[in-house]
Amino acid sequence: MAEAAEFQGMGISPARRWLRSTAALIAGVLLLAGLLSLPAASPAHAAVAASETGTVDVSLDTLSPSVPVKDDTLTLTGTVTNKGREAVTDAQVDLRVGPRLSGRPDIDEASGRTSYSPGTDAEKLGDPYAVKLPELAAGVSEDFSLTVPVNKLELDEDGVYQLAVSLSGQTSSEPYEQVLGIERTFLPWQPEAAEKKTQLTFLWPLISTTHLSAETKSDEQQTPVFENDDLAAELAPGGRLEQLVSLGSELPVTWVIDPDLLATADAMTRNYEIRNGTDGTVPGRNQAVAKKWLSSLEKAVQGGKVVALPFADPDLASLAHRGKDVSGALSQLQPATAVAETTVETILHVKPSTDFAWPVDGAIDPSIVDVATSAGAHKIIARSDSLRETGSVSYTPTAARPIGGGTTAVVADYRLSTVFEGDMTKARNSTLAVQEFLAQTLALNLQAPGKQRSVVVAPQRRPTASQAQTMASALHGLAGQRWTQPHDLIAAAAAKPDPDATTDVPSASRYPEKLRARELPLQTFQDIRTTQGTLDNFKVILTAPDRVVTPFGNAIDREMSTSWRGRTRAAADYRKGVQTFLEDLTTEVRLIQKSAVTLSGRSATIPVTVQNKLVQEVDHLVLRLKSSNPTRLKLDDDSVVAEQQIKIEGGHSQSVKFAAAANANGPVQVTAQLYTEDGTPYGGPMTFTVRVSEITPTVMLVIAGGVLLLVLAGIRMYTQRKRAAAREGVATNDEDDGPEQPSDPTPDTGPESGEPSGAGEKVDR
């Protein structure tokens, strides 16, 4: 119309009219071309948009077999869910195979894509390998199952192929066929065994959190007290640790065990108590569960390789970054390593390797290496995202790397080690993780098919039951040993290193901040120092120190455990509980508070009572008594300080008597203090008052005169009575009868007790 108006309202030259006509013709041709191409171009664009908004969720739940061969039939099952607001009509679930991926980076890129990509994603196989759904209503899910002979997939060269399941259809607002959802995975294809196979080491960790407290009952068996009964759930059928043992027993793995877990489970096989509040405990009831689990584990590890971590799995990075400057912190590692070996041998009857250290997530720096080797480890389990390759090798090198000082870093593969993290209770996550793991191992072997390498997988420290099941499924997929063969960690550490592989330990500045933020705080190691000092001072007086040193030494090791990461409050509560209980035990050996004492005369003895409420005898204690005023009161041969050796049986008290000499009247403060034999004070001082009341010679003369007068008066009275009786004819024998004498009073003494003595106590000379 604008053009018509232009014609009617203006005079236009023939040349100009021709130019405009030509332009309009060209525009019309372009528009027609666009309209003709619309059905092919629009659906592709719409498919990307629809997939990105998640119109249909495609879940691939099973894929079998995970590693097919030529004559196999591939079966895929799953669910499609319409997450949009409109029904999907003419829906069809299709299988898409290809293209072959060229290496590990391509697998990473493909696994990160979430939307349909025309030209990148393969064409669908179509009928008869599709499932038609007439309609998929909004919010509705439908199951699907696709079955296709492997020889129809057109798999040519050995390698990893991209495999996808998509749903196509149309909606009322977009009435044309489009891909509304897609799920990708990988299909490893190598029907024949490789000439050179990757040596694969898979670590199988048996590590838990802290369950056992430092407290034990005072009975002969020292019944242990558990913080909770959560471990029983892990050991019971279907529990996390039960699944790890059950699954691992059928797999070619290297067992990596925290000996504290074994010691705790072993403690559960006998009588044990569980805290049910701040003070009380109740009997544990899961002895049979613990016995069965330990028996199963003992059978599972026979003939296999076992690596024992230091007792309670100490956090090496936290020690290196925050604890090394606290005196005594590093000294805890060596005993933790020593007790690890004996614990595993005693309970599982196998000899473990204790030569390995495993920092959290395999992240290392020079200080972590120093701390690990200080405990005697010569091999450190690192990870390739920490000890990164610098580009000098074009393939994944062998795990073993010499890093100096006779230390070997065993570098676990980052991709293989982390693929099983996440929620594996969902079938789709588990299936995708298994296929990605298998694909990565094949791609790794194809990087350098003529070069055999040793690769290590170090999964998360405490896999869930579902994660363990997924790991087991992945290892079962490699059972055919077409491109991998099982290897153990000891052999992997001894493998010949690649000469061009990185051996430089990353600097402290490259340590991941995410890990550093979760380290144990400095207060942890300061509290450990305090508790260790209290224990050291206590154990020297004990005649059976193992009853105290063993449970508290183990508790101190547990305070450094990696399991406390991210649980700052719980860790602090545990440390406080250990210290409080230890202090309570030390006060079981104490001085009984005395009240004021009255000392009559120049010399006397002062008793001081020492009480031992422990069940064992104490020895190597010294009790010292000190006078605050030696001019007025001296102790033991004119000394200011008197001391005596103390040795008391369990459950008894002992009264220790000190000789005292008074020189003048008046009160004197006397302090009693227990010491260990090296002069360290034990417990607090006990101060009491001694009141000195000396009797003078003048007073004694007055008393003697009075006594003499009484005697003379008595004689006179007797004589007078005798004369009177004679006059009255009283028989002589009656003269011998006298008044009945009262019996002697009973001594005002009683059994010694732990209560303070009464006010005004008088000390016998």
ROVEXTOR-892189 format. One record per residue (C-alpha): x, y negated, z; residue number from 1. Coordinates in steps of 0.05 Angstrom, whole numbers. Layout:
# ROVEXTOR-892189
       px       py       pz    nr
        X        Y        Z   NUM
...
This chain:
# ROVEXTOR-892189
       px       py       pz    nr
        0        0        0     1
       58      -46       14     2
       85      -31      -53     3
       16      -45      -85     4
       12     -111      -49     5
       80     -128      -75     6
       58     -114     -146     7
       -5     -155     -139     8
       23     -215     -103     9
       90     -224     -138    10
      117     -224     -208    11
      173     -171     -214    12
      222     -164     -271    13
      223      -99     -310    14
      295      -84     -288    15
      278      -92     -215    16
      215      -50     -223    17
      258        5     -254    18
      307        4     -196    19
      251       10     -145    20
      218       66     -183    21
      283      105     -185    22
      294       96     -110    23
      224      120      -95    24
      235      181     -139    25
      300      199     -103    26
      266      191      -35    27
      209      235      -57    28
      257      289      -79    29
      294      287      -13    30
      229      290       26    31
      205      349      -15    32
      271      385       -3    33
      264      373       71    34
      194      400       72    35
      215      461       33    36
      272      475       81    37
      230      464      144    38
      208      536      158    39
      280      559      158    40
      311      502      198    41
      258      485      250    42
      252      553      283    43
      327      556      296    44
      326      487      328    45
      263      504      367    46
      293      570      390    47
      352      535      422    48
      306      486      457    49
      258      540      480    50
      313      584      506    51
      346      527      543    52
      281      511      579    53
      273      585      596    54
      206      598      564    55
      216      674      569    56
      265      707      617    57
      296      771      589    58
      324      818      642    59
      367      876      619    60
      364      925      678    61
      396      988      651    62
      443     1006      594    63
      461     1079      584    64
      512     1104      569    65
      554     1045      590    66
      612     1070      547    67
      581     1107      488    68
      614     1153      437    69
      594     1168      365    70
      538     1219      376    71
      506     1183      435    72
      439     1149      437    73
      438     1081      470    74
      380     1066      516    75
      365      997      544    76
      309      981      592    77
      287      917      625    78
      233      865      634    79
      209      803      597    80
      173      749      636    81
      135      690      607    82
      156      630      649    83
      120      580      605    84
       50      552      608    85
       27      582      541    86
       16      653      520    87
       67      682      471    88
       35      717      412    89
       65      765      361    90
      121      777      411    91
      176      826      395    92
      236      851      436    93
      296      862      391    94
      367      889      398    95
      424      849      368    96
      494      878      361    97
      557      841      343    98
      602      810      329    99
      666      843      354   100
      700      798      404   101
      774      784      393   102
      798      781      465   103
      786      766      538   104
      774      691      528   105
      718      708      478   106
      685      752      532   107
      689      694      581   108
      657      647      530   109
      602      695      511   110
      584      711      583   111
      576      636      597   112
      525      624      541   113
      452      623      562   114
      416      600      499   115
      405      631      431   116
      457      608      380   117
      441      620      307   118
      503      643      269   119
      537      662      334   120
      487      713      358   121
      479      772      312   122
      418      787      270   123
      367      833      301   124
      365      906      282   125
      290      903      272   126
      243      962      263   127
      244     1017      285   128
      290      992      341   129
      243      940      369   130
      184      935      417   131
      123      896      395   132
       80      859      447   133
       15      831      417   134
       12      779      472   135
       52      759      533   136
        8      715      577   137
       36      658      618   138
       67      683      683   139
       62      756      662   140
      119      807      659   141
      124      867      613   142
      174      924      615   143
      210      947      553   144
      253     1005      531   145
      296     1005      469   146
      329     1068      442   147
      377     1070      383   148
      428     1120      358   149
      498     1093      366   150
      513     1108      292   151
      460     1056      273   152
      498     1001      309   153
      552      995      255   154
      609      995      305   155
      673      998      264   156
      738      980      298   157
      754      995      370   158
      739      936      414   159
      686      898      453   160
      621      881      418   161
      570      831      439   162
      503      863      454   163
      439      823      463   164
      365      834      476   165
      320      778      452   166
      246      763      452   167
      216      727      392   168
      145      701      384   169
      103      639      377   170
       59      594      419   171
       -2      552      404   172
       39      488      406   173
       95      518      363   174
       60      567      316   175
      121      596      282   176
      168      653      298   177
      224      633      345   178
      272      664      396   179
      243      647      464   180
      292      684      508   181
      356      724      504   182
      402      765      550   183
      473      781      530   184
      520      836      552   185
      579      875      524   186
      588      943      493   187
      659      971      497   188
      674     1016      438   189
      733     1063      436   190
      709     1134      422   191
      780     1163      421   192
      832     1159      476   193
      885     1105      468   194
      957     1125      461   195
      978     1078      517   196
      929     1071      574   197
      926     1016      626   198
      944     1042      696   199
      886     1016      738   200
      890     1009      814   201
      825      995      849   202
      827      974      922   203
      770     1000      965   204
      766      957     1028   205
      738      981     1094   206
      736      918     1135   207
      682      891     1182   208
      671      833     1229   209
      689      833     1303   210
      641      874     1345   211
      681      895     1407   212
      692      847     1465   213
      751      847     1513   214
      707      869     1570   215
      708      940     1597   216
      672      969     1656   217
      712      986     1719   218
      701     1061     1714   219
      758     1109     1701   220
      739     1114     1627   221
      738     1038     1619   222
      671     1039     1583   223
      676      986     1527   224
      626      930     1520   225
      603      910     1450   226
      581      840     1430   227
      523      872     1392   228
      502      937     1360   229
      506      911     1288   230
      562      960     1270   231
      515     1018     1279   232
      472      992     1222   233
      533      989     1177   234
      554     1060     1195   235
      484     1091     1190   236
      460     1126     1126   237
      449     1073     1072   238
      490     1022     1111   239
      545      982     1080   240
      604     1021     1109   241
      569     1088     1100   242
      559     1072     1027   243
      632     1052     1018   244
      656     1118     1048   245
      605     1160     1011   246
      619     1128      943   247
      694     1121      953   248
      702     1194      969   249
      687     1210      896   250
      729     1155      864   251
      803     1147      849   252
      815     1088      895   253
      866     1062      945   254
      834     1054     1014   255
      851      988     1047   256
      831      994     1121   257
      828      947     1180   258
      849      991     1239   259
      804      950     1285   260
      744      980     1249   261
      769     1050     1264   262
      783     1033     1337   263
      714     1002     1345   264
      679     1061     1312   265
      719     1108     1355   266
      698     1071     1417   267
      626     1081     1396   268
      634     1157     1396   269
      636     1156     1472   270
      596     1118     1525   271
      592     1044     1509   272
      551      984     1531   273
      519      928     1491   274
      509      857     1515   275
      435      840     1522   276
      444      768     1546   277
      494      724     1582   278
      508      773     1638   279
      474      841     1629   280
      489      901     1586   281
      450      962     1563   282
      477     1031     1543   283
      492     1042     1469   284
      457     1099     1435   285
      492     1108     1368   286
      548     1156     1385   287
      525     1208     1334   288
      525     1156     1278   289
      597     1135     1293   290
      621     1207     1298   291
      590     1225     1231   292
      619     1165     1196   293
      689     1177     1223   294
      685     1250     1204   295
      664     1232     1133   296
      719     1180     1127   297
      772     1228     1151   298
      752     1278     1097   299
      748     1224     1044   300
      819     1198     1054   301
      853     1265     1055   302
      900     1269      995   303
      890     1196      978   304
      930     1133      991   305
      914     1091     1052   306
      939     1021     1065   307
      930      995     1136   308
      925      920     1145   309
      951      890     1210   310
      902      903     1267   311
      838      860     1260   312
      859      834     1192   313
      892      769     1215   314
      883      706     1173   315
      953      696     1145   316
      937      630     1111   317
      908      600     1175   318
      970      622     1213   319
     1015      592     1160   320
      979      526     1154   321
      954      514     1225   322
      982      564     1274   323
     1057      568     1259   324
     1072      506     1300   325
     1036      534     1362   326
     1086      572     1404   327
     1075      646     1405   328
     1024      648     1349   329
     1068      684     1298   330
     1092      733     1350   331
     1022      765     1349   332
     1032      793     1279   333
     1087      844     1292   334
     1049      881     1348   335
      986      879     1305   336
     1024      915     1250   337
     1054      966     1298   338
      987      984     1329   339
      956      990     1259   340
      997     1050     1240   341
      986     1088     1305   342
      911     1074     1303   343
      902     1102     1233   344
      945     1163     1247   345
      909     1178     1312   346
      839     1172     1285   347
      844     1194     1211   348
      905     1239     1217   349
      939     1208     1155   350
     1001     1165     1152   351
      984     1097     1123   352
     1027     1047     1088   353
     1035      984     1130   354
     1079      948     1081   355
     1025      905     1049   356
      996      837     1068   357
      931      812     1038   358
      918      736     1044   359
      847      713     1034   360
      828      716      959   361
      900      731      943   362
      918      657      948   363
      991      646      966   364
     1041      591      977   365
     1112      592     1007   366
     1088      587     1079   367
     1039      644     1071   368
     1093      688     1042   369
     1139      671     1101   370
     1085      689     1152   371
     1068      754     1116   372
     1140      777     1113   373
     1152      757     1186   374
     1107      815     1206   375
     1148      864     1165   376
     1108      864     1100   377
     1149      867     1037   378
     1090      869      988   379
     1036      816      984   380
      970      826      948   381
      961      761      909   382
      913      744      851   383
      924      717      782   384
      885      653      794   385
      938      637      847   386
     1001      663      814   387
      982      637      745   388
     1017      654      680   389
     1052      595      648   390
     1041      618      577   391
     1105      657      565   392
     1067      722      555   393
     1007      732      509   394
      977      789      548   395
      960      806      620   396
     1026      829      650   397
     1038      885      700   398
     1016      868      770   399
     1083      875      806   400
     1126      812      808   401
     1190      801      847   402
     1183      733      883   403
     1249      732      920   404
     1278      755      986   405
     1262      828      970   406
     1187      813      969   407
     1140      837      914   408
     1076      803      897   409
     1024      852      871   410
      980      806      829   411
      908      829      823   412
      870      810      761   413
      823      751      775   414
      769      769      725   415
      765      842      745   416
      768      827      819   417
      712      776      821   418
      662      806      772   419
      625      843      828   420
      611      782      871   421
      540      757      875   422
      473      790      888   423
      479      861      862   424
      412      882      891   425
      382      857      825   426
      388      910      772   427
      404      860      717   428
      463      830      756   429
      491      899      770   430
      484      922      697   431
      516      859      670   432
      574      864      720   433
      588      936      701   434
      589      921      627   435
      632      860      635   436
      682      899      678   437
      686      955      626   438
      693      904      570   439
      748      866      604   440
      788      930      618   441
      784      951      544   442
      801      881      519   443
      860      880      567   444
      886      946      539   445
      878      922      468   446
      920      860      481   447
      984      901      475   448
      962      971      454   449
     1034      996      449   450
     1053      972      518   451
     1030     1008      581   452
     1016      961      639   453
      995      968      711   454
      934      927      733   455
      905      919      802   456
      833      903      822   457
      824      872      892   458
      749      859      903   459
      718      819      959   460
      739      840     1029   461
      671      861     1054   462
      629      886      995   463
      555      895     1008   464
      523      963      997   465
      496      941      929   466
      563      912      909   467
      596      978      928   468
      546     1016      886   469
      560      971      827   470
      635      979      834   471
      626     1054      836   472
      584     1052      773   473
      638     1013      737   474
      692     1063      758   475
      648     1121      736   476
      645     1087      668   477
      720     1094      663   478
      719     1167      682   479
      732     1188      610   480
      800     1155      615   481
      798     1132      543   482
      836     1067      556   483
      852     1069      631   484
      880     1119      679   485
      877     1118      756   486
      936     1090      795   487
      947     1076      869   488
      972     1012      902   489
     1038     1041      926   490
     1055     1062      855   491
     1031      996      826   492
     1077      958      873   493
     1135     1000      850   494
     1120      992      775   495
     1172      959      730   496
     1154      884      725   497
     1147      848      660   498
     1210      806      652   499
     1172      746      625   500
     1116      746      677   501
     1110      688      726   502
     1148      698      791   503
     1145      628      819   504
     1104      622      882   505
     1056      562      876   506
     1069      503      920   507
     1027      486      982   508
      993      430      943   509
      963      481      896   510
      930      521      951   511
      854      517      938   512
      820      463      979   513
      757      506      983   514
      797      560     1020   515
      835      510     1063   516
      770      479     1088   517
      748      547     1116   518
      812      564     1153   519
      813      577     1227   520
      824      511     1265   521
      885      493     1305   522
      845      503     1369   523
      842      577     1353   524
      917      585     1362   525
      920      539     1423   526
      867      582     1456   527
      905      645     1438   528
      968      616     1470   529
      929      602     1534   530
      899      672     1537   531
      966      705     1522   532
      999      665     1578   533
      945      686     1627   534
      953      758     1607   535
     1028      756     1612   536
     1024      728     1683   537
      972      780     1703   538
     1002      843     1675   539
     1066      839     1716   540
     1029      853     1781   541
      992      914     1754   542
     1014      985     1766   543
      971     1009     1707   544
      978      950     1659   545
      951      987     1598   546
      881      984     1626   547
      884      909     1617   548
      937      895     1565   549
      907      941     1511   550
      836      913     1510   551
      858      841     1517   552
      916      848     1468   553
      867      875     1416   554
      818      819     1432   555
      872      767     1420   556
      886      799     1352   557
      812      796     1336   558
      812      721     1350   559
      857      712     1289   560
      813      754     1242   561
      795      730     1172   562
      723      749     1190   563
      716      684     1230   564
      722      640     1168   565
      661      597     1162   566
      637      618     1232   567
      671      565     1274   568
      620      564     1331   569
      617      640     1337   570
      693      644     1337   571
      699      592     1393   572
      647      629     1435   573
      685      694     1427   574
      751      663     1448   575
      718      630     1508   576
      688      697     1528   577
      756      731     1526   578
      790      678     1567   579
      734      674     1618   580
      732      749     1630   581
      808      751     1637   582
      807      695     1688   583
      753      731     1726   584
      797      793     1730   585
      857      753     1756   586
      815      725     1813   587
      800      796     1837   588
      869      791     1870   589
      865      732     1916   590
      877      701     1984   591
      818      701     2033   592
      805      630     2056   593
      822      618     2130   594
      790      567     2176   595
      829      529     2229   596
      875      571     2274   597
      893      556     2346   598
      963      575     2368   599
      973      579     2444   600
     1044      585     2468   601
     1111      578     2438   602
     1107      638     2391   603
     1053      679     2357   604
     1035      713     2291   605
      992      683     2237   606
      954      734     2194   607
      937      719     2121   608
      891      767     2083   609
      903      786     2011   610
      845      820     1975   611
      850      867     1915   612
      782      882     1884   613
      812      915     1822   614
      807      990     1814   615
      883      996     1808   616
      940      982     1855   617
      977      915     1850   618
     1050      905     1864   619
     1107      857     1851   620
     1072      801     1886   621
     1103      754     1938   622
     1063      717     1991   623
     1095      653     2015   624
     1073      612     2076   625
     1097      541     2082   626
     1092      494     2142   627
     1079      421     2127   628
     1111      400     2193   629
     1170      445     2211   630
     1186      400     2271   631
     1121      421     2302   632
     1113      492     2273   633
     1167      537     2244   634
     1158      604     2209   635
     1202      666     2211   636
     1265      647     2248   637
     1261      572     2244   638
     1244      570     2169   639
     1199      521     2134   640
     1177      576     2085   641
     1166      650     2100   642
     1152      703     2048   643
     1133      777     2045   644
     1126      828     1989   645
     1054      848     1974   646
     1030      916     1950   647
      956      933     1957   648
      915      992     1934   649
      855      982     1890   650
      792      962     1927   651
      829      944     1991   652
      851      883     2030   653
      916      874     2068   654
      930      829     2128   655
     1000      801     2124   656
     1027      773     2190   657
     1078      718     2195   658
     1117      700     2258   659
     1108      628     2280   660
     1143      585     2333   661
     1113      522     2361   662
     1156      464     2385   663
     1104      411     2398   664
     1029      404     2404   665
      983      381     2348   666
      954      404     2281   667
      998      429     2225   668
      977      442     2153   669
     1000      510     2128   670
      997      531     2055   671
      994      603     2030   672
     1010      618     1957   673
     1019      682     1918   674
     1075      687     1868   675
     1098      738     1818   676
     1169      763     1828   677
     1197      715     1776   678
     1171      656     1817   679
     1108      640     1776   680
     1049      619     1820   681
      992      669     1819   682
      924      639     1831   683
      914      576     1870   684
      943      556     1939   685
      903      566     2003   686
      913      513     2057   687
      890      518     2129   688
      903      482     2195   689
      942      510     2254   690
      928      475     2320   691
      988      481     2367   692
      969      480     2442   693
     1032      494     2484   694
     1026      507     2562   695
     1078      465     2602   696
     1120      489     2664   697
     1082      441     2711   698
     1016      471     2690   699
     1045      540     2701   700
     1067      520     2773   701
      997      494     2790   702
      966      558     2763   703
     1015      600     2805   704
     1000      561     2869   705
      926      571     2858   706
      934      645     2848   707
      975      650     2913   708
      921      614     2953   709
      868      661     2925   710
      910      722     2946   711
      921      696     3017   712
      847      681     3025   713
      830      751     3002   714
      877      782     3053   715
      847      741     3109   716
      776      760     3090   717
      795      833     3088   718
      827      830     3157   719
      766      797     3187   720
      719      849     3158   721
      762      906     3184   722
      760      879     3255   723
      685      869     3252   724
      673      939     3228   725
      715      969     3284   726
      675      932     3336   727
      610      956     3307   728
      633     1028     3304   729
      633     1033     3229   730
      665     1096     3205   731
      734     1090     3178   732
      715     1123     3113   733
      664     1067     3101   734
      720     1018     3100   735
      743     1046     3032   736
      677     1032     2998   737
      678      968     2958   738
      630      933     2911   739
      622      966     2842   740
      669      933     2790   741
      643      913     2723   742
      672      951     2663   743
      722      918     2618   744
      689      879     2561   745
      696      907     2491   746
      747      871     2447   747
      718      815     2407   748
      746      842     2342   749
      715      871     2280   750
      733      899     2213   751
      768      852     2166   752
      724      823     2112   753
      732      780     2051   754
      696      721     2082   755
      732      661     2112   756
      749      669     2185   757
      706      634     2237   758
      719      564     2264   759
      767      560     2322   760
      802      626     2307   761
      853      642     2362   762
      915      680     2342   763
      943      732     2390   764
     1016      726     2405   765
